[in-house]
Amino acid sequence: MSETADNVRDELTRAAGQLLAIEEFLGGPFVPARAVELPEVGPAAATGGGAAGGGAVVRAAVGNGMSAQEKADALAEMDANEVTGCTKCALCQNRTNTVFGEGDADADLVFVGEGPGADEDATGRPFVGRAGELLAKMITAMGLSRERVFICNMVKCRPPGNRAPMPEEVSACWGYLVRQLQIIQPRVIVTLGNPSTRGLLDTRVGITKLRGRFQQLPDIGEGLAGTPVMPTFHPAYLLRQYTPDNRRNVWADLQQVMKLLGLDAPSS
């Protein structure tokens, strides 16, 4: 078989897998939407009272000009030397593992959730429980894999009872998150749920009003201001409210991200 035929076969296999993931996520046949213009990226409706600790700005060396390996090394060093032994807030008292985040250190796309759950605390990896399985389906539907994106949370330790992180807990981890983003320098950030959306955008506006429209990341750190942010529902919320409308809304959000990144959805 020729190299061209091999490439065509591989591309058809990839597209078929992506189409299957889309239909599995949507719970029905995928009908491609008509091409639409991307909405203009607008600033978040900030109130100055977000969960990011008063909108504190972190100044540090940014990842521009760093190779993928240098970025990976910088993230690994931060994890090993700072995050793993962190005692900045009370969440450290009952953790099994810190959950730094994982994926491509040079990713175009970063997903930010709220905090680790029981499965994540046990393994030290983000999004590995049922919500993680659904996030993996969402990523596959985009034509990507976990290895090609970066996944992290607002806080690196599990809040008791899987509750949302408290402002002081987010503030304690804030510098870690900002530096992760500064090193990676993503083209797009997807915030999953209210805590990460409100924290990164420094706003009190809820996810239902913000999702579906690109926002601009405020000046939270050198090299990050203006990064497009797409808020969408958290996979855990989708598991609780697994309705066709919610799934279609999330898929519409992800399609906008795909278009901005130049990713193709299957044509049929």
Backbone as CSV, one residue per row, in Angstrom:
resi,resn,N_x,N_y,N_z,CA_x,CA_y,CA_z,C_x,C_y,C_z
1,MET,0.856,-1.195,0.000,0.000,0.000,0.000,0.888,1.240,0.000
2,SER,0.547,2.222,-0.814,1.363,3.420,-0.938,1.264,4.268,0.318
3,GLU,2.253,5.159,0.463,2.242,6.073,1.607,1.013,6.971,1.567
4,THR,0.619,7.405,0.356,-0.576,8.249,0.224,-1.818,7.505,0.688
5,ALA,-1.939,6.247,0.289,-3.092,5.441,0.706,-3.096,5.247,2.216
6,ASP,-1.905,5.032,2.785,-1.809,4.896,4.242,-2.280,6.161,4.936
7,ASN,-1.878,7.308,4.411,-2.267,8.583,5.011,-3.774,8.794,4.937
8,VAL,-4.360,8.442,3.780,-5.810,8.577,3.619,-6.534,7.664,4.593
9,ARG,-6.058,6.428,4.711,-6.682,5.481,5.637,-6.600,5.993,7.070
10,ASP,-5.425,6.487,7.455,-5.255,6.996,8.818,-6.170,8.186,9.079
11,GLU,-6.311,9.063,8.085,-7.164,10.240,8.253,-8.632,9.835,8.352
12,LEU,-9.045,8.855,7.544,-10.426,8.373,7.626,-10.695,7.714,8.976
13,THR,-9.711,6.964,9.468,-9.858,6.332,10.781,-9.978,7.384,11.871
14,ARG,-9.143,8.422,11.793,-9.189,9.500,12.783,-10.531,10.211,12.743
15,ALA,-10.998,10.525,11.522,-12.273,11.231,11.381,-13.436,10.383,11.883
16,ALA,-13.378,9.072,11.606,-14.447,8.187,12.076,-14.473,8.130,13.599
17,GLY,-13.288,8.072,14.208,-13.219,8.067,15.661,-13.725,9.362,16.261
18,GLN,-13.400,10.475,15.609,-13.873,11.776,16.086,-15.388,11.872,15.965
19,LEU,-15.925,11.404,14.832,-17.378,11.437,14.630,-18.084,10.577,15.673
20,LEU,-17.522,9.408,15.970,-18.113,8.532,16.980,-18.110,9.206,18.347
21,ALA,-17.007,9.895,18.674,-16.922,10.585,19.961,-17.944,11.712,20.048
22,ILE,-18.135,12.439,18.947,-19.125,13.522,18.933,-20.523,12.964,19.170
23,GLU,-20.875,11.901,18.444,-22.221,11.342,18.562,-22.439,10.707,19.934
24,GLU,-21.377,10.134,20.504,-21.494,9.570,21.847,-21.719,10.680,22.865
25,PHE,-21.009,11.797,22.688,-21.173,12.920,23.607,-22.554,13.550,23.463
26,LEU,-23.002,13.730,22.232,-24.293,14.374,21.992,-25.467,13.447,22.273
27,GLY,-25.221,12.142,22.256,-26.303,11.199,22.484,-27.194,11.007,21.279
28,GLY,-26.671,11.301,20.085,-27.457,11.158,18.863,-26.622,11.496,17.654
29,PRO,-27.206,11.413,16.462,-26.469,11.701,15.234,-25.931,13.124,15.213
30,PHE,-24.735,13.263,14.658,-24.111,14.575,14.514,-24.488,15.171,13.170
31,VAL,-25.092,16.353,13.203,-25.416,17.095,11.986,-24.556,18.345,11.976
32,PRO,-23.589,18.460,11.050,-22.718,19.630,11.042,-23.503,20.922,10.932
33,ALA,-23.109,21.892,11.730,-23.755,23.205,11.680,-23.246,23.986,10.487
34,ARG,-24.039,24.939,10.040,-23.576,25.816,8.976,-22.403,26.645,9.475
35,ALA,-21.505,26.953,8.580,-20.368,27.787,8.958,-20.856,29.152,9.410
36,VAL,-20.338,29.592,10.530,-20.710,30.906,11.056,-19.442,31.664,11.402
37,GLU,-19.566,32.970,11.400,-18.430,33.791,11.785,-18.226,33.697,13.290
38,LEU,-16.973,33.674,13.700,-16.690,33.672,15.128,-17.148,34.976,15.753
39,PRO,-17.712,34.909,16.965,-18.081,36.153,17.636,-16.843,36.949,17.990
40,GLU,-16.993,38.239,18.036,-15.877,39.092,18.414,-15.509,38.836,19.865
41,VAL,-14.226,38.674,20.121,-13.775,38.430,21.480,-13.962,39.692,22.295
42,GLY,-14.716,39.572,23.384,-15.005,40.744,24.206,-14.482,40.576,25.605
43,PRO,-14.324,41.655,26.335,-13.824,41.570,27.704,-14.868,40.988,28.631
44,ALA,-14.401,40.358,29.704,-15.320,39.839,30.704,-15.960,40.981,31.460
45,ALA,-17.168,40.707,31.956,-17.863,41.704,32.769,-17.312,41.638,34.183
46,ALA,-16.191,42.248,34.417,-15.497,42.151,35.698,-16.087,43.101,36.718
47,THR,-16.054,42.643,37.974,-16.540,43.480,39.058,-15.454,43.746,40.086
48,GLY,-14.312,43.106,39.906,-13.232,43.265,40.872,-13.396,42.368,42.077
49,GLY,-14.426,41.539,42.106,-14.647,40.685,43.257,-14.521,39.220,42.937
50,GLY,-13.748,38.878,41.921,-13.606,37.492,41.527,-12.830,36.691,42.542
51,ALA,-12.783,35.374,42.311,-12.154,34.467,43.266,-10.647,34.475,43.183
52,ALA,-10.095,35.298,42.318,-8.654,35.283,42.108,-7.908,36.108,43.134
53,GLY,-8.513,36.343,44.264,-7.807,37.077,45.295,-7.690,38.540,44.960
54,GLY,-8.797,39.161,44.517,-8.751,40.583,44.222,-8.066,40.901,42.923
55,GLY,-7.961,39.904,42.041,-7.350,40.156,40.744,-5.851,40.381,40.833
56,ALA,-5.197,39.716,41.792,-3.760,39.892,41.973,-3.013,39.530,40.701
57,VAL,-2.070,40.365,40.321,-1.293,40.160,39.103,0.031,39.504,39.458
58,VAL,0.376,38.442,38.741,1.626,37.741,38.968,2.588,38.093,37.850
59,ARG,3.750,38.571,38.208,4.777,38.899,37.229,5.878,37.848,37.295
60,ALA,6.121,37.212,36.178,7.146,36.178,36.125,7.594,36.010,34.689
61,ALA,8.680,35.256,34.508,9.159,34.985,33.160,8.089,34.227,32.391
62,VAL,7.841,34.620,31.146,6.809,33.975,30.340,7.441,32.950,29.414
63,GLY,6.573,32.084,28.851,7.064,30.983,28.051,7.422,31.332,26.626
64,ASN,7.165,32.559,26.180,7.518,32.936,24.816,9.013,32.743,24.594
65,GLY,9.353,32.052,23.533,10.756,31.818,23.228,11.302,30.540,23.836
66,MET,10.547,29.884,24.711,10.983,28.627,25.300,10.605,27.466,24.385
67,SER,11.457,26.464,24.311,11.122,25.264,23.554,10.113,24.439,24.346
68,ALA,9.493,23.472,23.663,8.530,22.606,24.345,9.189,21.876,25.507
69,GLN,10.423,21.437,25.325,11.120,20.732,26.403,11.431,21.666,27.561
70,GLU,11.814,22.893,27.256,12.078,23.862,28.322,10.813,24.163,29.116
71,LYS,9.681,24.251,28.429,8.411,24.460,29.131,8.092,23.269,30.028
72,ALA,8.266,22.057,29.495,7.998,20.858,30.289,8.896,20.806,31.515
73,ASP,10.152,21.166,31.344,11.091,21.162,32.469,10.696,22.200,33.513
74,ALA,10.263,23.374,33.054,9.869,24.436,33.984,8.643,24.028,34.790
75,LEU,7.669,23.392,34.135,6.480,22.924,34.845,6.833,21.825,35.839
76,ALA,7.679,20.890,35.421,8.074,19.800,36.313,8.823,20.325,37.532
77,GLU,9.655,21.333,37.327,10.401,21.924,38.441,9.453,22.617,39.424
78,MET,8.464,23.350,38.900,7.498,24.003,39.778,6.723,22.968,40.590
79,ASP,6.306,21.905,39.935,5.552,20.859,40.615,6.385,20.226,41.727
80,ALA,7.597,19.826,41.390,8.433,19.107,42.353,8.911,19.988,43.499
81,ASN,9.290,21.217,43.199,9.936,22.068,44.196,8.983,22.961,44.973
82,GLU,7.770,23.183,44.433,6.862,24.118,45.088,5.499,23.515,45.408
83,VAL,4.874,22.896,44.432,3.489,22.462,44.619,3.392,21.201,45.478
84,THR,4.252,20.222,45.226,4.145,18.936,45.916,4.190,19.088,47.434
85,GLY,5.002,19.979,47.930,5.122,20.166,49.374,4.414,21.395,49.894
86,CYS,3.506,21.966,49.117,2.874,23.234,49.480,2.041,23.104,50.757
87,THR,2.182,24.099,51.639,1.382,24.170,52.871,0.774,25.562,53.034
88,LYS,0.447,26.216,51.924,-0.038,27.595,51.975,-1.451,27.722,52.530
89,CYS,-2.243,26.652,52.474,-3.607,26.722,53.008,-3.950,25.402,53.683
90,ALA,-5.109,25.368,54.311,-5.501,24.206,55.108,-5.792,22.963,54.276
91,LEU,-5.946,23.102,52.967,-6.234,21.932,52.137,-5.104,20.910,52.177
92,CYS,-3.910,21.347,52.534,-2.774,20.425,52.568,-2.920,19.379,53.672
93,GLN,-3.747,19.661,54.672,-3.799,18.816,55.865,-4.392,17.440,55.605
94,ASN,-5.299,17.343,54.666,-5.991,16.070,54.434,-5.753,15.484,53.051
95,ARG,-4.846,16.048,52.297,-4.636,15.545,50.937,-3.832,14.250,50.951
96,THR,-4.051,13.461,49.916,-3.203,12.309,49.638,-2.113,12.709,48.653
97,ASN,-2.507,13.414,47.612,-1.574,13.912,46.602,-1.977,15.313,46.178
98,THR,-0.998,16.118,45.818,-1.309,17.334,45.078,-1.605,16.940,43.640
99,VAL,-2.373,17.777,42.956,-2.737,17.505,41.556,-2.320,18.718,40.743
100,PHE,-1.130,18.664,40.192,-0.542,19.805,39.503,-1.220,20.090,38.176
101,GLY,-1.515,19.037,37.435,-2.006,19.171,36.066,-1.148,18.319,35.159
102,GLU,-1.633,18.082,33.947,-0.865,17.243,33.032,-1.260,17.531,31.594
103,GLY,-0.382,17.100,30.696,-0.639,17.279,29.273,0.556,17.878,28.574
104,ASP,0.291,18.493,27.440,1.316,19.089,26.592,1.737,20.438,27.164
105,ALA,3.003,20.563,27.520,3.505,21.819,28.081,3.520,22.941,27.058
106,ASP,3.361,22.600,25.787,3.350,23.593,24.710,1.983,23.618,24.021
107,ALA,0.932,23.282,24.777,-0.406,23.128,24.202,-0.994,24.455,23.748
108,ASP,-1.771,24.400,22.671,-2.553,25.561,22.240,-3.788,25.753,23.110
109,LEU,-4.246,24.677,23.746,-5.508,24.692,24.480,-5.302,24.189,25.902
110,VAL,-5.775,24.977,26.872,-5.720,24.592,28.283,-7.136,24.559,28.850
111,PHE,-7.468,23.475,29.540,-8.724,23.359,30.273,-8.450,23.611,31.748
112,VAL,-9.257,24.479,32.368,-9.084,24.787,33.789,-10.376,24.459,34.526
113,GLY,-10.304,23.518,35.464,-11.433,23.170,36.307,-11.339,23.866,37.650
114,GLU,-12.082,23.346,38.638,-12.104,24.009,39.938,-11.145,23.376,40.928
115,GLY,-11.199,22.059,41.108,-10.325,21.412,42.074,-10.392,19.904,41.944
116,PRO,-9.417,19.199,42.513,-9.415,17.741,42.440,-10.559,17.132,43.241
117,GLY,-11.026,15.961,42.792,-11.985,15.170,43.545,-11.281,13.995,44.198
118,ALA,-12.058,13.029,44.665,-11.485,11.888,45.376,-10.557,11.066,44.483
119,ASP,-10.972,10.814,43.247,-10.135,10.026,42.336,-8.841,10.753,42.010
120,GLU,-8.942,12.054,41.837,-7.760,12.851,41.509,-6.801,12.912,42.697
121,ASP,-7.352,13.061,43.900,-6.530,13.082,45.108,-5.788,11.763,45.287
122,ALA,-6.445,10.663,44.933,-5.837,9.344,45.094,-4.721,9.093,44.091
123,THR,-4.866,9.649,42.886,-3.912,9.356,41.811,-2.907,10.466,41.556
124,GLY,-3.236,11.698,41.962,-2.372,12.834,41.650,-2.534,13.334,40.230
125,ARG,-3.600,12.900,39.541,-3.847,13.310,38.158,-5.183,14.033,38.067
126,PRO,-5.292,15.033,37.187,-6.551,15.766,37.060,-7.570,15.031,36.198
127,PHE,-8.839,15.163,36.560,-9.944,14.665,35.737,-9.763,13.197,35.339
128,VAL,-9.744,12.321,36.348,-9.627,10.888,36.061,-10.862,10.115,36.508
129,GLY,-11.815,10.763,37.176,-13.053,10.106,37.568,-14.077,10.153,36.446
130,ARG,-15.350,10.079,36.803,-16.414,10.087,35.792,-16.423,11.401,35.014
131,ALA,-16.197,12.511,35.721,-16.123,13.794,35.018,-14.945,13.811,34.059
132,GLY,-13.857,13.166,34.451,-12.698,13.088,33.577,-12.960,12.262,32.336
133,GLU,-13.734,11.193,32.496,-14.095,10.379,31.330,-14.913,11.194,30.338
134,LEU,-15.824,12.012,30.865,-16.633,12.843,29.972,-15.781,13.925,29.323
135,LEU,-14.855,14.515,30.085,-13.954,15.514,29.495,-13.122,14.881,28.384
136,ALA,-12.671,13.653,28.588,-11.899,12.967,27.550,-12.721,12.798,26.279
137,LYS,-14.020,12.503,26.422,-14.891,12.398,25.248,-15.016,13.751,24.548
138,MET,-15.130,14.810,25.338,-15.221,16.152,24.767,-13.961,16.480,23.972
139,ILE,-12.807,16.141,24.541,-11.532,16.427,23.878,-11.395,15.607,22.599
140,THR,-11.777,14.329,22.671,-11.720,13.476,21.482,-12.650,13.993,20.395
141,ALA,-13.827,14.467,20.793,-14.775,15.012,19.817,-14.203,16.217,19.091
142,MET,-13.270,16.912,19.730,-12.622,18.062,19.100,-11.513,17.642,18.141
143,GLY,-11.228,16.339,18.082,-10.145,15.858,17.236,-8.803,15.912,17.924
144,LEU,-8.820,16.014,19.263,-7.597,16.105,20.048,-7.512,14.915,20.995
145,SER,-6.505,14.916,21.848,-6.354,13.910,22.889,-5.856,14.605,24.144
146,ARG,-5.947,13.927,25.271,-5.445,14.512,26.521,-3.974,14.891,26.403
147,GLU,-3.238,14.122,25.614,-1.805,14.376,25.483,-1.504,15.646,24.706
148,ARG,-2.478,16.151,23.939,-2.244,17.340,23.106,-2.785,18.620,23.727
149,VAL,-3.441,18.514,24.880,-3.926,19.690,25.594,-3.290,19.681,26.978
150,PHE,-3.550,20.739,27.762,-3.109,20.737,29.156,-4.342,20.890,30.030
151,ILE,-4.404,20.104,31.103,-5.564,20.079,31.992,-5.104,20.372,33.411
152,CYS,-5.748,21.327,34.055,-5.382,21.663,35.429,-6.604,22.219,36.152
153,ASN,-6.411,22.640,37.402,-7.488,23.168,38.223,-7.066,24.461,38.902
154,MET,-8.058,25.161,39.428,-7.781,26.383,40.176,-6.971,26.099,41.431
155,VAL,-7.267,24.994,42.118,-6.508,24.611,43.311,-5.898,23.239,43.086
156,LYS,-4.804,22.969,43.771,-4.025,21.752,43.544,-4.296,20.659,44.570
157,CYS,-5.113,20.943,45.587,-5.475,19.947,46.593,-6.990,19.815,46.644
158,ARG,-7.452,18.647,47.046,-8.888,18.375,47.069,-9.597,19.115,48.209
159,PRO,-10.608,19.925,47.901,-11.448,20.498,48.956,-12.298,19.397,49.600
160,PRO,-12.511,19.451,50.915,-13.295,18.410,51.591,-14.685,18.250,50.977
161,GLY,-15.085,16.997,50.802,-16.412,16.728,50.277,-16.623,17.187,48.854
162,ASN,-15.535,17.429,48.137,-15.615,17.902,46.747,-16.358,19.228,46.614
163,ARG,-16.352,20.035,47.672,-16.995,21.347,47.591,-16.175,22.268,46.696
164,ALA,-16.779,23.408,46.325,-16.045,24.408,45.551,-14.942,25.017,46.417
165,PRO,-13.816,25.381,45.836,-12.733,25.984,46.615,-13.157,27.313,47.234
166,MET,-12.657,27.568,48.445,-12.895,28.837,49.113,-11.955,29.896,48.534
167,PRO,-12.323,31.191,48.636,-11.467,32.254,48.087,-10.034,32.200,48.595
168,GLU,-9.844,31.914,49.885,-8.482,31.872,50.421,-7.690,30.695,49.862
169,GLU,-8.389,29.618,49.505,-7.719,28.465,48.909,-7.311,28.766,47.473
170,VAL,-8.193,29.418,46.741,-7.860,29.835,45.376,-6.695,30.813,45.400
171,SER,-6.726,31.738,46.346,-5.659,32.729,46.450,-4.312,32.066,46.719
172,ALA,-4.312,31.016,47.554,-3.064,30.327,47.876,-2.449,29.668,46.649
173,CYS,-3.290,29.171,45.747,-2.810,28.480,44.543,-2.707,29.398,43.327
174,TRP,-3.137,30.636,43.469,-3.255,31.535,42.324,-1.948,31.677,41.552
175,GLY,-0.862,31.886,42.268,0.425,32.066,41.606,0.844,30.853,40.803
176,TYR,0.531,29.667,41.294,0.865,28.448,40.557,0.122,28.400,39.221
177,LEU,-1.177,28.678,39.264,-1.981,28.627,38.041,-1.505,29.659,37.027
178,VAL,-1.270,30.879,37.491,-0.834,31.928,36.566,0.496,31.548,35.932
179,ARG,1.418,31.035,36.717,2.724,30.662,36.162,2.607,29.484,35.207
180,GLN,1.705,28.549,35.480,1.462,27.477,34.512,1.041,28.059,33.166
181,LEU,0.098,28.976,33.205,-0.386,29.588,31.965,0.702,30.421,31.303
182,GLN,1.517,31.096,32.099,2.599,31.899,31.529,3.623,31.029,30.818
183,ILE,3.913,29.878,31.383,4.879,28.970,30.764,4.301,28.349,29.493
184,ILE,3.069,27.859,29.570,2.454,27.175,28.430,2.138,28.147,27.300
185,GLN,1.650,29.347,27.636,1.243,30.340,26.637,0.200,29.771,25.670
186,PRO,-0.941,29.310,26.179,-1.955,28.734,25.290,-2.590,29.780,24.390
187,ARG,-3.095,29.332,23.263,-3.853,30.224,22.378,-5.273,30.424,22.879
188,VAL,-5.820,29.418,23.560,-7.185,29.474,24.081,-7.231,28.769,25.434
189,ILE,-8.053,29.302,26.338,-8.327,28.663,27.624,-9.815,28.342,27.682
190,VAL,-10.158,27.124,28.069,-11.551,26.756,28.332,-11.716,26.613,29.837
191,THR,-12.583,27.437,30.423,-12.869,27.326,31.848,-14.088,26.435,32.033
192,LEU,-13.978,25.499,32.950,-15.017,24.501,33.176,-15.759,24.827,34.466
193,GLY,-16.943,25.415,34.336,-17.761,25.709,35.495,-17.543,27.084,36.085
194,ASN,-18.303,27.376,37.137,-18.299,28.705,37.743,-16.993,29.094,38.429
195,PRO,-16.415,28.247,39.304,-15.228,28.695,40.037,-14.071,29.127,39.140
196,SER,-13.759,28.336,38.121,-12.636,28.709,37.259,-12.988,29.890,36.368
197,THR,-14.242,29.963,35.924,-14.665,31.088,35.084,-14.616,32.391,35.862
198,ARG,-15.213,32.401,37.031,-15.224,33.616,37.837,-13.830,33.979,38.320
199,GLY,-13.029,32.970,38.649,-11.692,33.244,39.139,-10.782,33.841,38.085
200,LEU,-10.718,33.204,36.920,-9.807,33.686,35.884,-10.282,34.987,35.252
201,LEU,-11.585,35.162,35.140,-12.104,36.384,34.516,-12.368,37.490,35.530
202,ASP,-12.187,37.194,36.822,-12.400,38.178,37.888,-13.780,38.813,37.763
203,THR,-14.789,37.960,37.793,-16.159,38.418,37.610,-17.098,37.644,38.521
204,ARG,-18.228,38.262,38.827,-19.271,37.568,39.578,-20.387,37.069,38.665
205,VAL,-20.270,37.342,37.390,-21.270,36.877,36.426,-21.191,35.356,36.334
206,GLY,-22.335,34.693,36.301,-22.374,33.241,36.306,-22.092,32.614,34.956
207,ILE,-21.836,31.320,34.995,-21.461,30.576,33.802,-22.570,30.572,32.757
208,THR,-23.824,30.538,33.174,-24.911,30.468,32.197,-25.004,31.729,31.347
209,LYS,-24.558,32.851,31.886,-24.576,34.100,31.122,-23.301,34.289,30.306
210,LEU,-22.210,33.684,30.739,-20.929,33.895,30.064,-20.623,32.843,29.005
211,ARG,-21.139,31.634,29.172,-20.782,30.556,28.242,-21.280,30.889,26.835
212,GLY,-20.567,30.348,25.861,-20.978,30.532,24.475,-20.383,31.747,23.804
213,ARG,-19.676,32.585,24.560,-19.043,33.779,23.983,-17.611,33.866,24.492
214,PHE,-16.694,34.109,23.585,-15.308,34.295,24.002,-15.180,35.536,24.872
215,GLN,-14.404,35.389,25.931,-14.039,36.490,26.803,-12.535,36.720,26.680
216,GLN,-12.075,37.830,27.200,-10.642,38.110,27.215,-10.099,37.927,28.624
217,LEU,-8.974,37.227,28.733,-8.329,37.076,30.027,-7.810,38.433,30.489
218,PRO,-8.137,38.851,31.725,-7.600,40.118,32.232,-6.084,40.039,32.398
219,ASP,-5.487,41.130,32.795,-4.039,41.188,32.991,-3.685,40.549,34.327
220,ILE,-3.702,39.207,34.352,-3.382,38.489,35.581,-1.899,38.169,35.681
221,GLY,-1.162,38.370,34.614,0.257,38.071,34.610,0.863,38.413,33.271
222,GLU,2.142,38.664,33.269,2.837,39.072,32.049,2.636,38.046,30.938
223,GLY,2.244,38.538,29.762,2.089,37.689,28.595,0.749,37.001,28.464
224,LEU,-0.195,37.285,29.379,-1.473,36.575,29.353,-2.671,37.442,29.010
225,ALA,-2.589,38.734,29.201,-3.743,39.612,28.983,-4.271,39.467,27.558
226,GLY,-5.583,39.305,27.449,-6.214,39.214,26.139,-6.336,37.811,25.588
227,THR,-5.768,36.813,26.278,-5.924,35.437,25.812,-7.409,35.079,25.741
228,PRO,-7.890,34.527,24.620,-9.309,34.157,24.532,-9.674,33.070,25.543
229,VAL,-10.787,33.286,26.220,-11.293,32.334,27.213,-12.717,31.943,26.826
230,MET,-12.974,30.644,26.730,-14.324,30.157,26.467,-14.863,29.471,27.722
231,PRO,-15.796,30.105,28.428,-16.428,29.441,29.565,-17.444,28.404,29.077
232,THR,-17.480,27.270,29.732,-18.500,26.266,29.428,-18.812,25.479,30.690
233,PHE,-19.825,24.630,30.617,-20.240,23.875,31.792,-19.189,22.838,32.187
234,HIS,-19.069,22.604,33.477,-18.153,21.590,33.996,-18.703,20.200,33.664
235,PRO,-17.836,19.241,33.316,-18.329,17.886,33.037,-19.133,17.289,34.191
236,ALA,-18.771,17.620,35.439,-19.533,17.099,36.579,-20.968,17.616,36.557
237,TYR,-21.154,18.856,36.135,-22.507,19.402,36.004,-23.268,18.664,34.909
238,LEU,-22.583,18.391,33.802,-23.242,17.657,32.715,-23.684,16.273,33.167
239,LEU,-22.883,15.634,34.026,-23.266,14.318,34.519,-24.525,14.392,35.376
240,ARG,-24.682,15.511,36.082,-25.881,15.680,36.913,-27.077,16.127,36.080
241,GLN,-26.807,16.919,35.057,-27.863,17.475,34.200,-27.578,17.075,32.753
242,TYR,-27.642,15.765,32.484,-27.213,15.242,31.181,-28.353,15.344,30.174
243,THR,-28.722,16.572,29.871,-29.830,16.811,28.951,-29.297,17.087,27.551
244,PRO,-30.097,16.830,26.529,-29.663,17.145,25.163,-29.296,18.616,24.997
245,ASP,-30.047,19.512,25.619,-29.751,20.942,25.485,-28.387,21.280,26.071
246,ASN,-28.079,20.767,27.254,-26.786,21.056,27.871,-25.642,20.509,27.034
247,ARG,-25.812,19.303,26.507,-24.754,18.720,25.685,-24.567,19.518,24.394
248,ARG,-25.668,19.940,23.792,-25.559,20.742,22.565,-24.880,22.076,22.860
249,ASN,-25.197,22.676,24.003,-24.578,23.955,24.356,-23.072,23.812,24.530
250,VAL,-22.654,22.766,25.228,-21.218,22.550,25.419,-20.540,22.271,24.083
251,TRP,-21.172,21.469,23.241,-20.581,21.173,21.936,-20.484,22.439,21.088
252,ALA,-21.468,23.309,21.173,-21.400,24.584,20.449,-20.232,25.425,20.950
253,ASP,-20.007,25.421,22.272,-18.867,26.153,22.830,-17.555,25.591,22.296
254,LEU,-17.445,24.266,22.304,-16.211,23.627,21.853,-15.985,23.840,20.362
255,GLN,-17.057,23.890,19.586,-16.901,24.139,18.152,-16.316,25.524,17.889
256,GLN,-16.693,26.501,18.704,-16.101,27.833,18.550,-14.606,27.797,18.837
257,VAL,-14.226,27.032,19.863,-12.806,26.875,20.174,-12.088,26.187,19.023
258,MET,-12.708,25.147,18.478,-12.112,24.435,17.355,-11.876,25.363,16.173
259,LYS,-12.855,26.212,15.884,-12.714,27.116,14.744,-11.576,28.100,14.973
260,LEU,-11.476,28.610,16.190,-10.404,29.558,16.486,-9.032,28.903,16.361
261,LEU,-8.959,27.605,16.687,-7.697,26.875,16.612,-7.466,26.230,15.246
262,GLY,-8.443,26.356,14.339,-8.288,25.765,13.015,-8.471,24.263,12.996
263,LEU,-9.268,23.735,13.944,-9.536,22.301,13.996,-10.813,21.993,13.230
264,ASP,-10.816,20.897,12.496,-11.956,20.532,11.662,-12.856,19.540,12.376
265,ALA,-14.164,19.720,12.224,-15.139,18.716,12.643,-15.457,17.837,11.443
266,PRO,-15.844,16.576,11.664,-16.227,15.718,10.535,-17.337,16.370,9.726
267,SER,-17.317,16.163,8.423,-18.301,16.793,7.543,-19.613,16.034,7.512
268,SER,-19.621,14.813,7.947,-20.858,14.028,7.962,-20.701,12.847,8.886
